[in-house]
Amino acid sequence: MDTYAHNSAITRNITVSNDALSDTAVDLTWKARRDRADGAFIASGNAPLTIPLGSRVTQPVSFTAPTGDSRVHPVLSTEKAGSTTFTDAVEYLSLGNAPGTVDHAASAVTCTGSWGHATGESVPYAGTNSCQPAVAAGADVIRPRRRRTAY
């Protein structure tokens, strides 16, 4: 999953295939929506493409990431001769700080307990930092029970 900064320019390259037996005209339509596939509208576009039979082309799609949201959902569809041939609204792009640029042990990040770098890691977050919850002396720590399976 890719992460983009708020208010940054986002360009995604969309590969469109033509696996039909006739007609090289394919219309790509895209929409970018806030936080979910049916969320508020951010941007949209349409690209009439000519794709040889059995081939594919790549079409760049660009828009500006909104502020304050955590995700952008690109909603993609293709049409041939007025009939929808493909739709995709499952993927999403994360917004915020990109992985590798946030030091979760920094004082600006709060955690009830303590932050720690993984063994051998001394650089900002690389996907391995963890927050260890503070536990008062004598307090019970509740963990989910594991289900035992009889064989």
C-alpha positions, 0 to 999 in steps of 0.5 A: 500500500502506498502512502502520500503526504496531504496536499501532495501531487499523486500520479498513478499509472493505470494499465488498461488491457484489451482482451476482447476479440474486436474493437480497439476503442476503450474508455477509461473513467476514474474518480478519486473519493475521500476515505471510502469508495462512495465518499466525497468526490475529490477529482475525476477524469476520462481517457478515450484509449486506442488499445490493439487487440490482446494488448495493453496501455498505461495511462497516468492519472493525477490529482492532489491529495486532500488534507485531513483524510486518511485514505483516497479510494480510486474508483476505476472503470472501463467501457467498450461500445457503451458497455462497462467491461471492468470496475475496481473500487477496492484499492485505496491509497493512504494519506499522511506520513510515508513509511520510513519518515516517522520516528514513533519514538519521537517526543511528538508521538504519544504512547501510554507506556514506552516506545522501543526500536526493534533490535538493531534498529536505531533509525526512524520507524522502519515498520518494526517499532512498538508501543509497550503499554504501561502496567502498574505493579501487581496489575493483571494483563488480560490477553485473549485465550487461545482456543485449543484444538483436539486432534 
